[in-house]
Amino acid sequence: MSGIRSLGRFAEPAQLPAPWGTTEYLLSHHGASQVHAAWATSDAFLALIDGASRPVPGLLGLGDADGVARLLASGEVAGAISNPGADDGASGSPVRWATVPQGTSQRCPEVFAGPLAHLGDRGEWEWMWVGEPLLGADPGGVERLEPSAAVIAEVSDFLAAAHPTSDTDPDDPRIFGWWVVREGGALRAGVGAMRLAAGLPPYLVSLGVHPEHRGRGLADKVLAAAVRDGLAQPARVGSGVSLALYSANTRARRVYDRLGFELHHRFESLRAR
């Protein structure tokens, strides 16, 4: 199809040509992954990728939704979707996940009803990034907790009240710290930080404030402390500190906007059933 370039294979995303090889999301979430194949138009990018942070093969699309849809509908990509890695020693398994710009699936429904029909329900989410200390937020009074059995148990009990729908297990081994406000011996607010693979920038997870202590600016405090400490630890690839939220969570987005997080991507994701 006219305008589509095959970029080839890369040992890691940082080797991709500009502008894709410097995309903060790609480096922060997939910087330790192998790119088995990649394609691009002037304003869109698509890769078949897997690695330390996502050990099964999947499709990652960036840029313009129309352009990503064109790439997905192309003959070359269709062949890779059907048999990824068949000629390079990779798993040869079907694509197990897809993350693409919101609206992509509506622009090429035949792909999502055909070669990607084994993927499950679509979820919409957003990725935000910050490269400087947070605006107007005081990290004073925040305690950093190193992961341990006791800390995991305490955080689990806290999140059961403060963030019962969190997608991240407190015992996830990728979490390297929790930033909390404690009053009277009890946790009132907290946020965790993980690296999706060794050497990648910090990714914030499970922000929560106890329901009886909301509206006091405690979320600002723990976020400010976690970002401050995260920025002080240089990564092998990528930079800054990031987080994700469901697109429907407009309240959280307002908080992150106010503190200086930048919205970089609006995604839709599907996983194998």
PyMOL commands that set and color helices and strands:
alter all, ss='L'
color gray80, all
select helices_A, chain A and resi 13-15+20-22+24-30+65-73+75-82+104-107+109-113+149-162+211-213+218-231+250-259
alter helices_A, ss='H'
color red, helices_A
select strands_A, chain A and resi 5-10+33-40+44-51+58-63+97-101+123-130+143-145+175-183+186-194+203-209+241-246+262-271
alter strands_A, ss='S'
color yellow, strands_A
deselect
rebuild
show_as cartoon
